[in-house]
Amino acid sequence: MLKQTFLLLCILSLSVVQLFAQMRVTGKVTDAADGSAIPFATVVIKGTVTSVPADANGLYVLNNVPENGTLVFSSIGYEIQDIPVNGRAVVDAALIQQAVGLDQIMVVAYGTTTKGSYSGSATQLRQESFKDVPVLSFEQAIVGAVPGVQISQKSGQPGSLPEIRIRGFGSFNAGNEPLYVIDGVPATSGDWSSGNIYTSSMNFLNPGDIESVTVLKDAAASSLYGSRASNGVVIITTKKGKAGRPVTTFKGNVGISYFAMDNYPLVSEEEGEVLTRESWRNYGTDNPAQWQKYGTLDNYVDVMTERYYPSRKSNLIYENWEDQLFRTAISQNYELSISGGNENSKVFASVAYTDENGINRIQYMKRFTANVNAEHKMSKYLRVGGSVQFSDQRQSGHQDGQAKDNVYYLWKVHLTPRWPFKYDDGSYWMEFYDGGTR
């Protein structure tokens, strides 16, 4: 009897300890990306049905929480997070955005919708998919990323215009470029080439300022823009400010490039002279009348070789023409942005500088961009905002073509090691050479 009484007292003591081992827990639920509050997040004691929603400021209060319990935090668009209490009276949670949930929101011609409810043909790319790609324009960043869209590069010049075909080749006379819409405003698009330069109007937009790109392919999706959208629509949404503490981001990249293989490998200077002599000797042998006035075939070969492959002169300066025509191209890109605000006012600002050189020494593109995007909630029914974008672009190029006298990349062949560069007094050599080429 005494043992049974003692056992009963032990059980009652454990129950009392368990009863009083519960506590009141408070905390705040925030976004791990920018520290902003997540309103109406759900907080649940794991293993029970006890839960409480956070308020509009992300604050919650939960009673009767076991000291060794675990709280489960969740909200739409965020990953679920389990946090042990470990006897703490304050438990804060920073939830991570769930990329899958965010990608369900699409910007289309008439507003926004969810991917599941959209029946048209559209593809969306978020900034995360191309933010680390070192490109000059977003068009280069989406190459191979949009099913059914053909994107090809017309030229290797820095800043050259890619050809984008959403609905194939529709016209010989009219343009086949899609309509670009930036933050709801149709933008001038297409080829802005001039002279020897290939360039795109979209080069003036910094890819780092883009939040998402939506490509609308079918007629129903682009019907809002009329005939301008006959070749498809590319909707660009730029970044906006987010509520929370200011977040500053800096990104930079540097790259180098050169020919993947030897550009028109040439014979040595001595071999060039041997081949020149051999060619004129063969020509003179087959056409004796050509060298009769020179007395002998050997004299004829000497004269023609000196004309087309002249010997070096002591008063002239010669160069390695490949080094003068081409270079190891260095490309640089630097971006600085800041985003922040509160529930009523938000701002996003960025500056970026791009300097891309071509392997061809004539070609380069330099661009400076600045962007400010701000909005303010005046009242429950009125929100005011605007954006200002500035872009300054300097570009130089050379004609791309197949003409013998114009192709820059073939001048390495024409400019032999015997082609003079300057006189020894520093003035440029401007005589006729190679049968009339100056």
Secondary structure, DSSP 8 states (H G I E B T S, - for coil): -HHHHHHHHHHHHHHHHHHHSEEEEEEEEEETTT--B-TT-EEEETTSS-EEE--TTSEEEEEEEETT-EEEEE-TTB--EEEE-TT-SB--EEE-B-HHHHTTEEEETTEEEEGGG--S-EEEEEGGGTTTS--SSHHHHTTTTSTT-EEEES--STT--EEEESS----SSS----EEEETTEEE--SB--BTTB--BGGGGS-GGGEEEEEEE-SHHHHGGGGGGGTT-EEEEEE----SEEEEEEEEEEEEEE--SS-SS----HHHHHHHHHHHHHHHHHH-GGGTGGGSSHHHHHHHHHHHHS----TTEEE--HHHHHB--EEEEEEEEEEEEE-SSEEEEEEEEEEEEE-SBTT-EEEEEEEEEEEEEE-SSS-EEEEEEEEEEEEEE----S--TTT-GGGHHHHS-TTSEEEETTS-B----BTTTB-
